[in-house]
């Protein structure tokens, strides 16, 4: 560090000017670049060790680093240096400011680093100038909007991983050096925005400026790099898109959106949102003649999608900065996006705006709408746009195109040009298939809410969407990182309605679910070699079966689903059951695992106790719904079966009949009490499902029974307590009356 500071202070003539660029064939500059590379490697590695040393170690590293980076010689124009500064060199080696991001990660170093940057010092040690110069450089770059160079062309890899002498490039233009400074500044400021003490720098007062720069003003200027309408930032032939300006700014803004608190303070402003959505508004405004680039629309969609991934972000998009839930304004970001998406799907965008957006752009903005209508509040806001009907119509049109498209096969006499045409047609057919899946997936996500299921049913595409969901379920596909739940949540919503349950049954989802459940209970994992015997489970439902229990109960918790699957479907016991016979319906599941009342059913199970207790746990949850309880009792007489099984599982004595206490009898006892007595915890006493070793009277204190009515121990004395309470209130009432009125009342 001392060597580098000496080079910039005493040997200033060796440092080239910015306009002359950087010639890395110079021996002195090669030595200087190697020193900076060694410094940067140490900066990124020392974070793993400095907590093991005294605080003086950290203080010396911070002060020496800041002393070097605050060296800044102003040139002719305000804020633009005439000579290269240390930030230029470190930006070439570490454009994304990884050293600063690592130093800001832990509170141990972040607290001291921000404290040193905040204080003003003498001119040569003004650490605050590092932040001021970064802000100034971002503003200057956004105002000039000129990038007549080769977007760094993987400078980072050439200068950090390979030897400088072997680098192919020998000269970096001044504009490239300034652009490297811009990238470094954007990532540095993006990290500062994420923390409370970092945001205290703003509004920041720059020299030779009238007004201080706020966070909103700075972010608006940075966003202009993304939404530039003239496309001057997009060179036609860029060898590397990694350091493209729009990509860089999009990456920083998306990382800022990962912190909901920081995003709420910095990005949830109407000015920022309007600037960000200005390319979308251009398509809706007929006065514009230059349409934005497709990459610009995709970058905007990525940023807005990250905003919509949080609850506060969705509310900002729907209601604006004031978050007035009772004002139905149609100028908010959600309405602009919904209007653009609807017109793009219908092909009704103004022709003056140029050619329509591609399927990738429409799909990106439709995904934002999907993030909104996944919630009840968002569906209410977007309901006037009838997106469910528009998406369904677009999907049907895409489906017709897929059916009409044919897969050509080149014959032996085809020429090379014909083969290329066939390849192009095949690629376009694949694009149509992907577009159809995108529309169907977004249409399926209307099933996330109860109102959305009704809208999905009205489109007539319920069955197709359920088939699509089942196909994705079989492939075990994961949801997007911007979503908080997957298709299991939608299955619960869909199964709560009769049409949804019918559609689920047609897809084969129920049979697949029961087959997986049966495999987990009876067969076990087939692809894991059995080296040791399987551990006998301690819990009634072990970990391998718990997930299947939750999936099954998500469907059977609603009476509409139970009625569609079990109404008027009797269970006829068979004379024999094969070990390879797996049930594929809910009725078959009840027959094999719940209503186990014959020796044939018992002998057909490898793990009788574990499988039967699983079925009883499912039954216990199902009968929590009174309608389901009445349906099961009227059709299958499950109470009579449980009572008979309890009677069989007993030791008959001359004096009494003692029921054997085991896992199954305890669970049956619990279900019988639960299904006979109706009420809350003060109206019935449910027996426990586990044994208690500390009880003196026995491991199971509650009585077992094999016939109704249930014993009195399960029924609290509600009548006595109520009568006593009424008597006490009557005595208190009569005490407060006069004697003559009291006698009249008693009479």
N, C-alpha and C positions, 0 to 999 in steps of 0.2 A: 504494500500500500504506500509506503514511504517512497519507494522507487517511482511509482506511477505519479504521485503528487509532485515529485521533483521534476519529472519529465514535462509536466504541464505548466510548472511555474518557472523553472530555470531554462529549459530548452524549448521555449515557445516557438522558435523558428522552425523546429523540426515538425511540429504539428501542422498538417496541411489545412488549407481553407476548405470550407464546405463546397463552394462552387467549383473547386478543382477536383473534387472527388477523392477517392482513396486508392492509391496504387500499392498493392500488397507485394509487389516485387522489390520494394525498398527494404533494405536490410534493417534499418532502424524501426520501420513500421511493423515488420515481421516480429521483431523482438517485443515491440509494444503490444501487438495483438496476442502473442503467446502469454504475456504477463496478464492481460485481461482474461484470457481463457482460463489460466490457472486460478485467478481471483474468483471467477464465476463458479468454477468447480468447488472451490473451498466454501463459497457462500451457500451453495446448495447442500453441502455435506455437513457443515458445522452445526446445523440445527439439531442433529442427532446427538451432539455431545455437549453443547454449552451449558445445559442444565446440570451437568456433573461438576462444573467448575464454579469458582466464586463469581459473584456478580460483576466484579471488576473485569473479568474476561469478556463478558457480554458488552459491557460499557465501552471497552477499548475497540472491539470490533465494530460496534455501531458508530462510534465517533469517527474512527478512521475511514469507514466506508462513506459516511455522509460528508466528511471533509473532502473526499475525492469527488463525489458526485455533485457537490454544490459549486464546483468550478465551472463558471459560465461567463464567457466574455461576450457582451453585446456588440453587434456590428452596426452597420448603417441603419437598418430598419429596426423597429422596436421589437425586442424579444427574439430576433433571429441572429444567432451567433455567426461571426465571420470565420472563426476557426472551429474545428471539430472539438467537441467536449467529451469527457469520459462517458456521458450517457450515450453518445453516438457509438462508441466502441462497444459498450456493454449491450447496446440494443442490437448490434450486428451479431453478437454471439448468443444472446438470450433475448430474442425479440418479444416473447410473451411474458417477460419479467417473472420467470419462475423463482428467481432468488427472492424477490419481494413477496411473492405469494407464500413461500415457505416461511419467511420471517414473520408474516402476519398470521400464520396459522395458529400458533400457540399464544396464550395470554402472557406467558413469561417474557417473550420478546416483543410482542405487539404493543404492550402497554408502554414500554420504554421507547420503542421506535417512534410511536405517534407522539409521545411527549417531547422527544427531541426535535421532531419535524415541526411541532407547533410553535416553538419559541423562536423569537427573533434574536439574531446574534449580529456581530460585526459583519461587514460586507463580505469578507472572504470566508466567513463561517456561517452564512445565513442558510440554515438547513431548510427553512420554509421555502426557499427559492426552488427546491427540487419539485415540490408540488405546484408552485406557481408556474414554473416553466412547462410542466406537463400540461396544465390547463391552457396556457397560452398557445402551446404547440397544437393542441387539438382544435382550438378555435381558429387558428391560422390555416390549418390544413383544411378544415371544413369550409372556410371562406374562399380559399383559392381554388379548390376542386380541380387540381391538375396532377395527374399521375402519368407522365410521359416516359415510363420506364418499365422494367421487367419484373415488377412485384417480387423482388428479393430472390426468386429462383433458388429456393432451398439454401439460403445463406447459412442458416443455423447449422445444418448438417455439415456443410463444408468447413465452417470455422470452429466447430466444437468437437467433431468426431474424427476428422481427417487432418493430416498435416497441412499447414498453410502452404508449404512449398509445393505440394502436389495438387493444389487447387487449380481447377481449370480456368477460373476467372482471375484476372489480374487487376481489374479496375472496376470500382463501384462509383457510379455517378453521384453527384451531390444530391440529386432528387431522390435517389435510392436511400442515401443515408438519412435524409430528412423523413422519408417514409418509415424507415426502421425506427426512428425516434418516435414517430406517431404511434406505431404499433405498441412500442414499449410504454408510452404514456397512457394509451387507452387501457391496457391491462393493469397498469399501476393504479389508475384512478378507479377502475372497476372494482379493484380489491379494497380501496379506501372506502368506497360507498357502502360496503357490506357491514361496517362497524360503526357504532355510535360515536366513538371518539374520532373516527375518521371523517364522519359527516360534519363534525364541528369546525372543520376548515372552511366550510361554506356558510354564507356567501364569502368568497375570497376576493380581496381587492388587489388588482394588478396595477403595476406602474403604468402611467400614461393612459389610463382608462378612466372614464367618468363614473361608470356604475360598477358595483361589485358583481361578480359572476356567481349566480346561484346554481344549485344542482340541476334545477329544471332547465335553465338556459344552456348549461353545458351539455346535458343529455339531448336536448333538442338539436343542438349543433352536431352532435355525434350521430344522431339518427338520420340527419340529412345526408350523411355519407351512404346510408342504406337506400333511402328513398329518392336519391337524385334522379330527377325525371329525364335528364339528357343522357344518362348512361355513360358519362365521361370516365367513370371509374372502372369500366369493364373493357379491358383491352380485348381485341378480337382473338388474338392468339396468345394466351397466357400459358406458359409451360407448367405452372403450378398454381392451383387455386387455393392453396393452404393459407397464403398471406394476402388474398384478395381483400380489399378494404371492407366490402359488405360482409364477407365471411368473418373477418376479425371482429367487427362491431357486433354482429349477431351473436358470436360466441360469448363476448363479454356481457351483453344484455341478458342472455339466457342463464349465464352463471349468476348474475344478479337476481334473476327471478327465482333461483333455487332457495333464497332466503326470503320467506314471506314477509317478515318484518321490514327488512331493507327494501324490498320491492314495493311495499305499501307506502313507505316514506318517499322513495325516489321516483317510481314509475307511475304510480296511480294518480296522474294529473291529466286533466282534460287537454292541456296544451300538448303534452307528450303523446297522448293517444291519438289526437287529431293529426299530428305530424306523422305518426307511424302509419296511420291508415290513409294518408293522402294519396298513395298510388291506387288504393281501392276506390276512393272517391272519384278519381279521374275516369274510371270506367263508367261510373254512373252519371258523370257530367258530360253533356253533349258538346260543350264549348271547347273541350280539350281535343287536340288532334294527334298528339304524340302519346301513344299508350306506353305504360311502364313496361320494363323488361320482365320476362317471366321469372328470372332469378330474383328480381326485386320483390315480386309478389310472394315468392316462396320464402324469402328471408323474413318478410313481415309476418307471414303466417306462422313461422316457427316461433317468433318472439311472442305473438299474441296467444299462441297455443300454450306456451309456458305460463303466461299470465292467467289464462283460464283454467289452469290446473289446480288453483287454490280457490277457496271459498271467497275470500276477500277480492281476489282478482276477478272472479266471475261477477260479483256484485258491482265492481267498478265498470266492467264492460256493459252491464245491463243498465245501470243507473247513473253512471258518471261520477265525477269527483265528489259531489255533494251527497251521493247515496240516498237520494230521496225516493223511498220505496213507493210513495203514494202519488208521485208525479209520473205519468206515463208519457214521457217524452220519447220521440222517435228519432232524436238526433244522437243518441248514445252509440257507442261502438258496436254493441250487439245488433242494433237495428241496421247499421250500415253493412255489417258483415252478412246478416241474413238477407238483406235486399240484394246484395251483390251475388250471393250464392244462388238465390232463387232465380234471378234473371240469367245467370250463367247456365244453370241447368236447363232452363227453358229456351235458351238462345235468344233472349230479348234484350241483350245489351245494345246500347246505341252503336250504330255502324260507324258514326263519326269517330268513335274511340279506337277504331282499328280492328284487326282480327280478334276473334274471341279468345279467351284464355284456354289453355290446354287442360286435359283431364287431370294432370298432376296438380295444377293450381286450384281447380274447382274442388278436387278431393281434399286439399289442404284446408281450404276455408270451410268446407262441409264438415271436416273434423272439428273445427272450432265450434261450429253450431251444435255438433253432437256433444261436445263437452258442456254446452249450456243446457240443451234439452234433456240431458241425463238427469237433471234435477227438476223437482216440481216447480221451483221458482223460475228457472230458465225456460221451461216448457210453457209457462204462462206468458212470459215475455215474447217468445217466438211464435206463439199460437196463431196470431193474425197472418203469418206468412204461409201457412199450410205446407210446411216443408215435408210432412209425411206424404202428402199426395204428390208433391213435385218429385221427391226422391223415388217414390214408387213408380211413377210414370217414366222417369229417366231409366230406372232399372229395367222395366219391361222393354223399353226401346233397345237398351244394350243387350238384353237377353235375346231379342229377335235378331240383332246383328250377329250375335255369337252363333245362333242356330243357322243363320243364312251363310255364314262364312264356312268355307270348305278348306280342308288341309290339302294343298296341291302336292303331288309327288312327281318329281322330274323324271321324264322318260329317258331312255338311252340316247335319243336323237336330239334332245334339247341342247341348245347352244349355251354358252357361258352367260350371255345376257338374259336368257330365259331363266337360268338358274338363279341369277341375282334378283330377278323380279319375283321368283317364287320365295326366295329368302325374305324379301321385303314384305310380301303378302303374309308370310307366316309370322313375321314379327308384329305386323299390325293386328293379326288375329289374336296373338298373345296379349297385346295391349288392350284389346276389347274385353278379353276374359278378365284381365286384372281390373279393368274399370267396372265390369259387372260385379265382381266380388267386393269392390270398394263401396259401391252403392248399396249392395245387399247388407254389408256389414253395418253401414251407417243407418240403414232402415231397421235392422235388428235392434240397435241400441235405443230405439224408442221404447223398448220393453223394460227399460230401467225404472219406469214409474207406472203407477196404476192408470193414470190418464193416458200415458203413452201407449200402453197395451191396447186401450180402446181405439186409439188412432191407428195403431198398427193393424188391428182387426178390421177397421173400416177400409183399409187399403186393399184387403183381400190377399195379402202376401204373407199371412201368418205361417202357413205351412212351409213355404219356401224358406223363410227366415229360420224356422226351427230346424229344417234339414241342414241349413248352412251352419247353425250353431252346433249341431250334433257332429258334423264333419270336423269342425275345429276342435271340439271336445275330444274326439278320438285321436287327433294329432297332438294333443296336449300343448296347444299353442298358448303363449302367454299374452297378456294384454299389454297395451302401451304404457310407457313410463309416466304418462300424464294422467292415467286413470287409476283409481283407488280400488276398484273391484273388477272382477271378471265375470265369466258367464254363469258361475254358480249363483251370483246375486240375481241375474236375469231369470234363471230357472225358477227361483223362488217367486219372483213376481209373476212370471207366466203361469206357473202352476196354481196360483191363487184364483184363476178364472177358468171356467169350464171350456171355452174354446181353446185357450192356451194349453190346457191339459190334454185335450184331444189331439192337438197338433204335436205335443211332445210324445204321445204314445205312437203316433204314426211314424215318427222319425226313428224309433228304435232306441231312444235314449233310456227308457225305463228298463228295457231288457239288458242293455249294456251296463247300466248301473247295478242291477241285481247280479249280473254275471261277475263283475268285479268284486262285489260284496261277498259272493259265494266263494270266490277264489281266495279272498283274504281270510275268511272264516274256516273253510274246510280244507282247502288245498295248500295255502301258503304260497310263498314266492317260488316259482318254478325255475327261475334262472339263477338262483343262489345255491351253490353247493352246500349240502348238509354235512358240516364237519362235526358239529356237536348237537346233542338233542335240543329240541326247542324248549325254551324256558316256559314253565307253567305260569300263565299270567296270574298276577295278584288281583288286579282290578277286574270288575265285572265286564267292562269293555276295554280291551287293551289298546295300546297306541296304534297298532296296525289297522284296527277296525274303527277307530273313532272317526276318522275322516269320512268313511263310508256311512257311518251312522248319521253324521251331520248332513250329508248329501241326501240321504233318504228322508230324513225328517224335514228338510226344506221343502220337499214335495208333499209329504203326508200331513203337514201342519195345517193345511187349509181344507175345509170340508168340501169345497167345490171339487178339488182334485180327488179326494177319497170317494166322493159320490160317482164321479165319472169312471173311476177304475173298479169300483166294487159293487155298485148298485145293480141288483138283480143278477148277480154272478155267484151262484152257489158253489161251494167247495165239496167235491165228491171224493172221499178217500179211496185210494187204490189198494189193491190187494198186496202189491209189492212195489218197492221203489229201487231203482238201480242207483249205484254209486255215481254213475256218470250222468245221471239225469239232473239237470240244473233248472230251476224255475226261471221263467222269463216274464212273469207278470207279478203284480202286487198280490193278487189272489193266491198264486202259487207260493209266493214268499210267506204269506200267512199260513198256508197249509203245511209247509215244511218246517218253519222255524217258530211259529207262534202257537198254532193249534196242534201241538204234538201230543196226541192222546191215544196213539196206537203203538204197538211194538214195532210195526213195520217202519213207521216214521223215525222211531228212536234208533233202530238198527241201520237206517240209511245214512246216518250222520257219523262222520269220523270223530268230531268233537261235540258230543251231544250237549254237555253242560254249557260250554262256551257259546255254541250257536243258539241254543234255546234261550239262554239269558239275554243274548243280543236281541232276539225277537221279542222277549217280554219287555225289554227296555223301550223298544219301538212302540209296542202296544200301550205302555204306560203313558207315553207322550201323546199318542193318538187320542186316547180317551179323555184327555184334558179338554177336548172339545165335546160338548154335550151332544151335538148332532152326530158326530162320528161315533160316540159311545152308543147311541140309540141304534144307529145303522148296524154296527158290528154285533150288538146283542140281538137285534131282531133277525138278522140273517144267519149268524154263525153260533149264537148262544155261547159266547166265549166265557161268560161267568160260570155257566153250568160245567163247562169243560175244566175250568180251573178248580172249582170246588171238588169235582170228581177226582182230579189228579191229586189234590191235597188229601182226600180221603184214602187214596191208594198208597200215598207216601206216609203211612202211619203204622204204629205198633199197637195192635189191639190188645188191651189188657182186660182182665176181668172187671176191674173197677172203672177204668176210663180209657180213652183213646188218645194216645200221645202222637202228635205229628212229628216226624223226624225233621230236625232243624238243619237245613243245608242252604246252599246259595239259591237254588230254585224255589224251595218252599218259602223262604223269606221274601223273594221277589213276588211270588204269587200272592202271598199274604198282603203285601203292600198294594198290589193292583186290586185285589178284592175289596179292600177297605176304600180305596180311592174311587172305585166305580160305584160303590153302594151309597156312600155318604157324599153329599154335595154341599159345598160351602167353602168358606175361607178357613184360615188357621184357628180362628176362635170358635168355629162351628163343628170341627172334626179334628181328631187326633190321628195323624198318619203314622203307622209303625215305621221304625227305621229300616234301612236296607243293609245294615252292617251289624256285626256282633260286637258286644261290649264286654271285654274281659274283666273290667273293674266292678261290675255289678254283683252284689252278693247273692241276689235271688237267682241269677242265671245269666248266661251269656246273651240271651234274648229275652228282655223283660216283658214284651207284649205277648198276649195270648195268641195261639194259633187256632184256626177254626176251619171246618170243612162244610159248613152249611150256614145259610142266612137265617135270621138277621145276624149282624156282626155283634160281637160282645160289647157290653156297656162301657168297657174301658176306652173304646175309641170314640165315644160320644160324650162331650162335656155336658154338665148339668146346666144347660142354658135356661130351662124353665124355672128352676128353683132360684137361680140368681136373678132372673128377670122379675119374678114375683116378689122377692125380697127387696129389690130395688124399687118396685112400685109401692110396696108397703112403707118403705122409708120416706118416699116422696109424699105419700098421703099423710103420714104423721107430721111431717114438716109443714105441710099445707094447713092442716087443721090447727096446729099449734099457733099459727100467726093470726087466727080468727078470734073474734069475740066469743064469749061463752054461749050466748043465745044463738048466734049463727052456727057455732060448732055443733050444738045439739041438733039443730035443724038439719045440718048436712049429714050428721051421723044417722039421724032418723031416716 
